[in-house]
Amino acid sequence: MMNNRRQFIRHSATGFATTLLPQWLLANHKGLSHFQRDWLKEKSLDNADVLTKAKEDIKLIRMSDVEILLINANGKPLTHTSVEVVQLKHHFNFGDCNPDMDKLFRQEGAGSEKLKHYRKLFADVLNTVNATCYWTERPRNNMAKTEEYPGEVFYDGFADTVDWGNANGLIVKGHPLFWPVDKAIPGWLKKYDYPTQLKFLEVRLRQLTGRFKGRVKMWDAVNEMLWEPALKNLLQRQWPHFETVENMAEYISFVMEVVRSEDPDAVYTINDYGLELPWPKPLKSNSGADVTPQLQRRRYIELIQRLRSTGHQPNALGLQCHDGWQQPADQMAFYSEMAKAGLPLHVTEFWAHTDHLKKTGVKLAANNGDFATEQFLNNTAPLYSQEQIDIMQADFVEQYLTGAFGHAAVDAFIFWGFMSMAVEWKTNDSPAYELKPVYHRVKKLIHEQWATKLSLSSNGDGLVRFRGFYGDYSLRYPLIKGGAIVAADEFSVHKKQPGRVTIQTNRI
């Protein structure tokens, strides 16, 4: 029985209402009937078709035809000139939420050898870092607590990550400005009346967004409101807390108004979980209502509509995606449903757990009633070795990331724990590490399959034509002999402004 948020996320993320992908079940089909194998084959084909379409859609929605006019210092076209077109950075946000950077800073200092390795590995793959700045967190968690005691503000770890991210060309996101859960609200705040509590909250919001204006480009403004009480109802919290849309909209509008008055140019999301997959049964809320993922999806969209009517809607809708191994067809349908809110979607906390792969039996689940909802294979030994599990995890991460990148409504993909999935550290305080399959797979996707690098020549009119991913580029002029680069000009391919780029150069 789930009676708190932590239990719910842990169980849902490890598959209590999920299934292994059909192709993996087929590879371990002992004990399945012919009917079950046929059903799994059909599901596998359906999902393969969806994934194939996502890959094709990436070419349509993440790329643009580009035409570069090369002219010399006198305005004359540079004809039949060899160039290299090299993408330097994606405009799509690929990131990870990283409390570990803050931990390493606090425990070992900014000059820590492990922290240096950690950050180098991070920046070699991802272009966005989600830095944590909890108001507080329960004492047993070693998280980034910024004001455990009244007036004792500690932003040093957060600021160090922000500065590192900006110095290395990463987009920095902050998480979270306000999380209305009891463990994340300082105990000292609770002795004050509600108007005074709002004043303290306003001070926190202004300090963070004002101090880091221009350096933190994105924020999770409010976290997990669909499950938690409004601040004024905190003492009545009983998870899952079914807060009214009006009450949620009231305090979220307050937060949005404050932070936008400090930094109107940042991207603000609201963020929630428990939406992606079906559960075994509804959960009873504090109001007695049956809570289901379908209901929470509707409430989320209704909340956005209400915020839009007040003029305080967020810039994007955050979807945590902790909840298990979702199949491609379900993943894409989920995004399409949530896109009805009329906002860009951000995958904010994707986490590919593997506990369900370490069990001695495989649980089959079918939601269409074609065969028994649950069946276990009678294996007494673990089904997979750790090496196999690592490969299967990498397969799923690649599949899920491809689906998100291949859906037009998704504007960002932030892992929660990419580095823990991708890098194995030998001991807690040692810089020795081993890269896991997830690291290599994600790096290959972002920097090879989804990156543009071409050797081209301008035509008789001085035009260079190609199709490239949205991002920042270097246009390089190699020597005909020797292959060295004479010089380079930079340009960008924008989603909102595709088309011709004119580069006037005196480089050659």
Buried (B, 14 or more C-beta within 10 A) or exposed (E): EBEEBEEBBBBBBBBBBBBBBBBBBBEBBEBBEEEBBEBBBEBBEBBBEBBEBBEEBBEEBBBBEBEBBBBBEEEEBBEEBBBBBBBEBBBBBBBBBBBBBBBBBBBEEEEBEBBEBBBEBBBEBBBBBBBBBBBBBEEEEEBBBBBBEEEEBBBBBBBBBBBBBBEEEBBBBBBBBBBBBBBBBBEBBEEEEEEEBBEBBBBBBBBBBEBBBEBBBBBBBBBBBBBBBBBBBBEEBEBBBBBEBEBBBBBBBBBBBBBBEBBEEBBBBBBBBBBBBBBEEEBBBBEEEEBBBEBBBEBBBBBBBBBBEEEBBBBBBBBBBBBBBBBBBBBBEBBEBBBEBEBBBBBBBBBBBBEBBEBEBBBBBBEEEEEEEEBEBEBEEBBBEEEEBBBBBBBBBBBBBBBBBBBBBBBBBBBBBBBBBBBEBEEEEEBEBEEBBBBEBBBBBBBEEBBBEEEBEBBEEBBBEBEBBBBBBBBBBBEEEEEEEEEBBEBEBBBEEBEEBEBEBEBB
